Amino acid sequence: MIQPETWIAIGRFADKAWSGFVALVGVLVGGYIANRSQRRHWILESKRVEYREVFSTLTKSYSYLVSTMSVGVLGGEEELKMEQAWMEGLNVLRDRVVIGQEVRSKELAERWSGAVGRYRQNQNYPEFALEFSRIMKILQENADKLIE
């Protein structure tokens, strides 16, 4: 038979063990919540950075293509630089990691490539400007969702 003092000792030990267990669970739950919050913040910040890079690169490429095509007859060096501007815009759309799914689902790389290709063939600036503004509007709408 167990002595009453033994039961008292077991009760004190169980009380202390329970307190420690509750504290440990609290720390684990707090860590989990903090980790999720940090991950969410990192993803949001990464999306902002990637959208900023896409906007900047496409705008530079667009400006270069328009200013170069407006000159008229192009030499070999201008053709090479136009090709580079086209590819920079295409690559910035294709190499996105965090916003890649959003960019691919809207087929923005294909739209950019088609718009530049048609512009280089027919030199129809209004058509190119319209397609560029559509691409930028899609990107802006997706980026605006980050703010909500």
Phi, psi and omega per residue, in radians:
M1 nan 2.450 -3.086
I2 -1.504 2.382 -3.111
Q3 -1.296 2.639 3.124
P4 -1.034 -0.574 3.125
E5 -1.128 -0.578 3.118
T6 -1.172 -0.755 3.105
W7 -1.095 -0.666 3.115
I8 -1.130 -0.759 3.122
A9 -1.114 -0.734 3.115
I10 -1.114 -0.701 3.120
G11 -1.094 -0.765 3.119
R12 -1.107 -0.756 3.128
F13 -1.099 -0.773 -3.137
A14 -1.102 -0.672 3.129
D15 -1.105 -0.789 3.125
K16 -1.171 -0.719 3.137
A17 -1.114 -0.732 3.123
W18 -1.091 -0.743 3.114
S19 -1.060 -0.769 3.115
G20 -1.125 -0.703 3.123
F21 -1.112 -0.769 3.128
V22 -1.088 -0.740 3.115
A23 -1.094 -0.745 3.126
L24 -1.096 -0.766 3.102
V25 -1.083 -0.707 3.095
G26 -1.056 -0.745 3.117
V27 -1.129 -0.756 -3.136
L28 -1.122 -0.775 3.124
V29 -1.130 -0.743 3.101
G30 -1.075 -0.732 3.097
G31 -1.105 -0.718 3.121
Y32 -1.087 -0.802 3.138
I33 -1.111 -0.759 3.125
A34 -1.111 -0.709 3.134
N35 -1.095 -0.778 3.122
R36 -1.095 -0.718 -3.134
S37 -1.133 -0.767 3.112
Q38 -1.105 -0.711 3.127
R39 -1.113 -0.789 3.116
R40 -1.050 -0.742 3.124
H41 -1.130 -0.735 3.135
W42 -1.096 -0.772 -3.138
I43 -1.103 -0.772 3.135
L44 -1.071 -0.789 3.131
E45 -1.152 -0.681 3.111
S46 -1.121 -0.679 3.089
K47 -1.115 -0.751 3.115
R48 -1.035 -0.780 -3.138
V49 -1.095 -0.789 -3.107
E50 -1.157 -0.721 3.095
Y51 -1.094 -0.707 3.118
R52 -1.065 -0.745 3.117
E53 -1.113 -0.724 3.140
V54 -1.130 -0.837 3.130
F55 -1.011 -0.829 -3.100
S56 -1.108 -0.842 -3.087
T57 -1.167 -0.795 3.136
L58 -1.109 -0.694 3.131
T59 -1.126 -0.750 3.102
K60 -1.102 -0.786 -3.134
S61 -1.102 -0.796 3.122
Y62 -1.029 -0.857 -3.120
S63 -1.057 -0.746 3.140
Y64 -1.131 -0.791 -3.132
L65 -1.067 -0.776 -3.120
V66 -1.161 -0.800 -3.112
S67 -1.170 -0.611 -3.138
T68 -1.262 -0.754 -3.130
M69 -1.178 -0.473 -3.113
S70 -1.265 -0.275 3.140
V71 -1.177 -0.638 -3.138
G72 2.030 -1.997 -3.108
V73 -1.265 2.276 -3.077
L74 -1.913 2.450 3.050
G75 -1.556 -3.125 -3.112
G76 -1.106 -0.658 -3.129
E77 -1.183 -0.723 3.108
E78 -1.133 -0.693 3.100
E79 -1.066 -0.738 3.128
L80 -1.119 -0.756 3.132
K81 -1.174 -0.611 3.079
M82 -1.148 -0.718 3.094
E83 -1.063 -0.721 3.116
Q84 -1.130 -0.729 3.117
A85 -1.106 -0.734 3.101
W86 -1.042 -0.843 -3.100
M87 -1.199 -0.608 3.087
E88 -1.076 -0.772 3.090
G89 -1.102 -0.738 3.135
L90 -1.145 -0.780 -3.120
N91 -1.149 -0.668 -3.130
V92 -1.166 -0.454 3.071
L93 -1.416 -0.566 -3.081
R94 -1.454 -0.482 -3.013
D95 -1.729 0.351 3.092
R96 -1.291 2.380 3.140
V97 -1.732 -0.971 -3.023
V98 -1.360 -0.638 3.132
I99 -1.797 0.197 -3.066
G100 -0.988 -0.753 -3.126
Q101 -1.099 -0.722 3.137
E102 -1.134 -0.723 -3.140
V103 -1.184 -0.761 -3.137
R104 -1.171 -0.679 -3.098
S105 -1.139 -0.474 3.109
K106 -1.622 -0.038 3.134
E107 0.940 0.772 -3.072
L108 -1.237 -0.592 3.104
A109 -1.123 -0.734 3.125
E110 -1.158 -0.689 3.133
R111 -1.148 -0.736 3.114
W112 -1.098 -0.860 -3.109
S113 -1.064 -0.768 3.108
G114 -1.104 -0.734 -3.128
A115 -1.117 -0.774 -3.141
V116 -1.169 -0.755 3.130
G117 -1.038 -0.798 3.111
R118 -1.133 -0.681 3.139
Y119 -1.127 -0.695 3.130
R120 -1.202 -0.522 3.136
Q121 -1.379 -0.911 -3.003
N122 -1.811 -0.125 3.119
Q123 0.917 0.622 3.124
N124 -1.568 1.611 -3.077
Y125 -1.071 -0.798 -3.131
P126 -1.003 -0.681 3.119
E127 -1.144 -0.752 3.130
F128 -1.135 -0.772 3.134
A129 -1.089 -0.679 3.132
L130 -1.149 -0.793 3.139
E131 -1.165 -0.673 3.089
F132 -1.082 -0.758 3.136
S133 -1.157 -0.580 3.073
R134 -1.140 -0.772 3.112
I135 -1.062 -0.825 -3.127
M136 -1.136 -0.606 3.116
K137 -1.145 -0.734 3.094
I138 -1.068 -0.801 3.118
L139 -1.078 -0.754 -3.119
Q140 -1.122 -0.709 3.111
E141 -1.084 -0.734 3.105
N142 -1.161 -0.711 3.129
A143 -1.172 -0.635 3.126
D144 -1.104 -0.487 3.110
K145 -1.121 -0.417 3.117
L146 -1.199 -0.489 -3.070
I147 -1.406 -0.526 -3.077
E148 -1.084 nan nan
